[in-house]
Amino acid sequence: DLTIGRSEFVCLLGPSGCGKTTLLRMIGGLLAPDLGEVDYAGHRVNGPERDVAFVFQDYSKALLPWRTAAGNVSLALEASGMPRGQRPARIRELLEKVGLGGHADHFPGQLSGGMQQRLQIARCLALEPEVLLMDEPFGALDAMTREQMNLELQDLSVRLKTTILFITHSIAEAAFLSDRIIVMSGRPSTVREIVEIDIPRPRPIDLMA
């Protein structure tokens, strides 16, 4: 059993193959549990929710290569039914928010890995989600880019008060980002321990050292 509160930042930590991604996909409504149930905002999850966004680990496959950065963000706004005339201002705001304000006309292939991941996050934020599910989104990044992304994600979570469930293999990353760490066991997986991180935000990056 696991309960996550509104505006909470929770990290899932556990060995490879223990089911972290499967659990995240069930929470996001992308997979149905064989046993048990997932409840969100007072109702059972039977499929994707409009106000729950998913940041995938493989950002290169999550973006549309034939659309610019602005076009990728626009995709979410189109899906939500935002009128065409209102989209440009919202797109500029979101790209600025993730540090891509000067790259609106760049295609994903012209962006670095960290920039592509920030673009995927901007597209998710376009939906103004109540919940952001993140499947080890920084695992493929170099150390310097990963450090910068951790700082940016911390800032976003503090400013936007979004509920975030974040998968990582890094104990230091989990301690830096989260309010609670959910430590999962190996197969058959269970919640082995819940660790509270009682450190005020914003936290200095040298906490990860």
C-alpha positions in Angstrom: 0.0 0.0 0.0 1.2 3.5 -0.8 -0.5 6.9 -0.5 0.9 10.0 -2.1 -0.2 13.5 -1.0 -1.0 16.6 -3.0 2.1 18.6 -4.0 4.4 15.9 -2.6 7.7 14.9 -4.3 8.2 11.1 -3.9 11.0 9.0 -5.3 10.8 5.3 -6.0 14.2 3.6 -5.3 14.9 -0.1 -5.9 16.9 -2.7 -7.8 16.6 -3.1 -11.5 13.7 -5.4 -12.4 11.8 -4.9 -9.2 8.8 -3.3 -10.9 9.3 0.5 -10.5 8.4 1.3 -14.1 5.5 -1.2 -14.1 4.1 0.5 -10.9 4.5 4.0 -12.5 2.7 2.9 -15.6 -0.2 1.5 -13.6 -0.5 4.7 -11.6 -0.5 6.6 -15.0 -3.3 4.3 -16.3 -1.0 2.9 -19.1 -1.2 -0.7 -17.6 -3.9 -2.4 -15.6 -2.9 -4.2 -12.4 -3.5 -8.0 -12.2 -4.4 -7.6 -8.6 -5.2 -4.6 -6.4 -6.2 -1.2 -7.6 -5.0 2.3 -8.2 -7.1 5.2 -6.9 -6.7 8.9 -7.9 -8.6 11.8 -6.5 -11.3 9.6 -5.1 -11.9 7.3 -8.1 -10.3 4.2 -9.6 -7.8 4.6 -12.4 -9.0 2.7 -15.5 -6.9 4.6 -18.1 -4.8 7.8 -18.6 -6.1 10.8 -16.7 -6.2 14.3 -18.3 -4.3 15.9 -15.4 -1.6 13.2 -15.0 1.4 13.6 -17.3 4.2 11.1 -18.0 7.8 11.9 -18.6 9.4 8.9 -20.3 13.0 7.8 -19.8 13.8 7.7 -23.5 13.2 11.4 -24.4 14.5 10.9 -28.0 11.5 8.7 -28.8 9.0 10.8 -26.8 9.5 13.9 -29.1 8.2 14.3 -32.6 11.4 14.9 -34.7 9.5 16.7 -37.5 8.2 19.3 -35.2 10.2 22.2 -33.7 10.5 22.7 -30.0 7.5 25.0 -30.2 5.6 22.5 -32.3 6.2 19.7 -29.8 4.8 21.9 -26.9 1.9 22.9 -29.2 1.0 19.3 -29.6 -0.2 19.1 -26.0 -2.1 22.4 -26.3 -3.8 21.2 -29.5 -4.8 18.0 -27.7 -6.3 20.0 -24.8 -8.4 22.1 -27.2 -6.7 25.4 -26.6 -7.6 27.9 -29.3 -4.9 28.5 -31.9 -4.5 32.2 -31.1 -3.8 31.5 -27.4 -1.0 28.9 -28.1 2.0 31.1 -29.0 2.1 33.0 -25.7 1.7 29.8 -23.7 4.4 28.1 -25.7 6.8 31.0 -25.1 6.0 30.9 -21.4 6.7 27.1 -21.1 9.9 27.2 -23.1 11.2 30.0 -20.9 10.2 28.1 -17.8 12.5 25.2 -18.7 15.3 27.4 -20.1 14.6 26.9 -23.8 13.3 30.3 -24.6 15.8 30.9 -27.4 15.3 27.5 -29.0 11.6 27.6 -30.1 12.5 27.0 -33.8 15.0 24.2 -33.2 14.1 20.6 -34.0 14.8 17.9 -31.4 17.8 16.7 -33.4 19.4 20.1 -33.0 19.1 20.0 -29.2 21.3 18.3 -26.7 20.0 15.4 -24.6 19.4 17.6 -21.6 17.5 20.1 -23.7 15.4 17.4 -25.3 14.4 16.2 -21.8 13.6 19.7 -20.8 11.4 20.0 -23.9 9.6 16.8 -23.0 9.0 18.3 -19.5 7.7 21.5 -21.0 5.2 19.6 -23.2 4.0 17.8 -20.1 3.6 21.0 -18.2 1.6 22.4 -21.0 -1.2 20.2 -19.8 -1.0 21.9 -16.4 -1.0 18.4 -14.7 -1.8 17.9 -11.1 0.6 14.9 -11.1 3.9 14.4 -13.0 5.1 10.8 -13.4 8.9 10.6 -14.2 10.5 7.4 -15.2 14.2 7.8 -14.5 14.2 10.8 -16.8 17.9 11.8 -16.3 19.5 8.4 -16.4 21.0 8.8 -19.9 22.4 12.3 -19.2 26.0 13.2 -18.4 26.8 14.2 -14.8 26.9 18.0 -15.4 23.6 18.0 -17.3 22.0 15.7 -14.8 23.0 18.0 -11.9 21.5 21.0 -13.7 18.3 19.1 -14.5 18.0 18.2 -10.8 18.2 21.9 -9.9 15.7 22.9 -12.5 13.3 20.1 -11.4 13.6 21.2 -7.8 12.7 24.8 -8.8 9.8 23.7 -10.9 8.3 21.5 -8.1 8.6 24.3 -5.6 7.1 27.0 -7.9 4.3 24.9 -9.4 3.4 22.7 -6.4 2.9 19.8 -8.7 2.7 16.3 -7.2 5.7 14.3 -8.6 6.5 10.6 -8.5 10.1 10.1 -9.7 12.0 6.8 -10.4 15.7 6.8 -9.9 18.6 4.4 -9.1 20.5 7.2 -7.4 20.3 7.4 -3.6 21.8 10.9 -3.7 19.4 12.1 -6.3 16.4 10.8 -4.4 17.6 12.5 -1.2 18.2 15.8 -3.0 14.8 15.9 -4.7 12.2 14.2 -2.6 10.0 14.6 0.5 9.8 10.9 0.8 11.8 7.9 -0.6 9.9 4.7 -1.2 12.5 1.9 -1.0 11.3 -1.2 -2.9 12.5 -4.7 -2.4 13.6 -7.2 -5.1 11.1 -9.6 -6.7 8.4 -10.2 -5.6 8.5 -6.5 -4.9 7.1 -4.8 -1.8 7.6 -1.5 -0.1 10.5 -2.3 2.2 10.9 1.1 3.8 9.6 4.7 3.6 12.3 7.3 4.3 11.3 10.9 5.2 13.6 13.7 4.0 13.2 16.5 6.4 15.4 19.1 4.8 14.1 22.6 3.9 13.8 23.7 0.2 15.5 24.9 -1.9 18.3 22.4 -1.2 21.9 23.0 -2.2 23.2 20.8 -5.0 26.3 19.8 -2.8 23.8 17.7 -0.8 24.3 15.1 -3.6 28.0 15.0 -3.0 
